[in-house]
Amino acid sequence: MQGIDPEHDALEVLRTYWAKEGDAIAVPVDPIAIARKLDISVYTADLANDISGMLFMKAGRDPEIFLSRTDNYKRQRFTCAHELGHWAKHIAEGVESDQVVDYRGSLASAGTDPVERYANQFAAALLMPAEDVRRLKGRGYGPVALADALRVSPEAATYRIESLGAD
């Protein structure tokens, strides 16, 4: 894992922990199942109103992801994928610290922090693999149908289509 290119890193995770050997990536992707394969426990929890999720890593313990129990299913899926992005980046960078806590709060959606941008792009690539977005767009799927097929929000699907130049 490189920790530099979120598109590449997400595809590597998908190929390693989601696709069956030699098979295409099955969509919709389940980020919670991927987390479990990585020995990352995922919980819903009561988090502050401005926090959708958090990654907790501590030396000697398996990592944990906490998702806001008040967020809807699609938001929780994206948040889990976002926190997996933080995990992937920390692993690639060889984080050795005693404890790491990453939050998916208002900074994540602002698009100004490079670490949050990486995690958002990783999440988008994990839940909406480029090949599948292009394939479904080629079959006439618009943003709403694509969002339904990939179990993401229409806003996330629209952004992904635009970022891939698939519109």
N, C-alpha and C positions, 0 to 999 in steps of 0.2 A: 504494500500500500504506500503511495507516495505522499498523500496529505497536501498535495498542491493543486491537483486537478480534480474537482469534485465529480465531474462527469465520469472520468476514468475510474476514480475510487469507488463510486457507487456501482458502476458496472462490474468491477472486480468483486465486490461484496455480493452482488446478485448472482454472478456466475459461480461463486464459491459456496454460498449459503442458501441460494434459492432455487436455481435451475438444476434440474437433474442432469447428470453427465450427458453431454452431447445434445441436450434438448434446448429448445428456445426458452426464454424467460416467460414463465406463466404469469399473466396478469389477471386480476389485480394482485399486486405484491402485498404480502402481509409483513409489515415492519416488526410487529411484536414477535412473530414466529422467527424472524431473522435474529432479533435480539436474543431470544432464548437459545438459538443455535450457537450464539456467541457467548453463552453463559452470562448474559446480562438479564437480570430480573426486571420486569416491568410492572409497575403498580399505578393505580389511580389514587390520587390523594387530594386533600384539601390544600390548595396552594393559594398564595396571595392573588388578588384579582388581576394583577398585571403580569402574572407568570403562568404560561401555558404548560411548561414542563421543565424538568431539570435532569441533568446527568450527575450522578454521584460516583466518584471513583476514589478509592482509598487503598493504599498499599496493603496487600494481604487479604483483600476481600474482592469478591466478584463485583463488577460495576452494577449500578442500579439506575433505572430511568423511572422518573415519577411524572405522571400526566395529570393535568387538572381534571378532576372528576366532573367539573361543571362545563367543560368544553364538549362540543358535539363529536360524534364518532369520526368524521372526516378530519376535524382539527386535531384530534388525538392521534390519528394515523400520521398526519404530517409532522406533528410535534415529535412523535416517536422516531420518525425517519430523520428529523432535524437533530435530535440528540444522538442518534447513531452516527450522524455526520461529525459531531463533536468528538465522539468516541474514536472514529476512524482517524481523524486528524491528530488526536492525542497519541494514538498508537503509532502512527506514521512518524511522529516527531519524537517518539521514545520518551514521553513524559515520565519522569522518574519521581515527581514530587509525592509527598505523603498523601495529599488529598487534592482532588479536583472537583469543583462543583460548577457546572455550566447551567445557566438558566435560559429558557426561551421566553423572553419578555418583550417589552416594547422596542428595545434596541434591535431585536432580530428582524422586525418588519421595516425598520427605518432604512435598511440597505446601506448604511454608512460604515459599519464595522466589518473589516475583512474576515474576521473569524465567524461572525454571524452570516455574512454573505456566503462563505464556504458551506456552512451547515445548511442554509436554505437551498443552495444549488445542489448539494448532495441529496437532500430530501426530495427535491423535484426529480432528479435523475433516478433515484431509487424507486419512487412511486410511479413515475411516468417515463419509463425507459424510452430514449429517443427513437429507437427502431419501432417500438409499438405505437408511439404517438404518430409517427409518419405513416405507418401501415393503416392505422385507424382513420387518420385524416384522408388517406387515399381511398378509403371505402366510403367517404362522405360524412364521417363523424364531425359534427361541430363541437364547440367547447362544452356544451351541456351534455351531449351524448358521450363525449370523451371523458368528462368528469364522472359520469355515472359508471362507465365501463372500468375506470381506473380507481374509483372510490376516493376521489379528491373533490375539492370545491370547484365550481365553474371558474372562479377567479384564478385558482392555481393552474387549471387546465389552459385557460386563455393565456396566462403569462408564459407557460411552458411552450405552447404552440408558437407564440411570438418570439421567444428566446431561441427556438430552434429554426426559425424562419420557415415554419411548416404551414403558414397560413396562406 
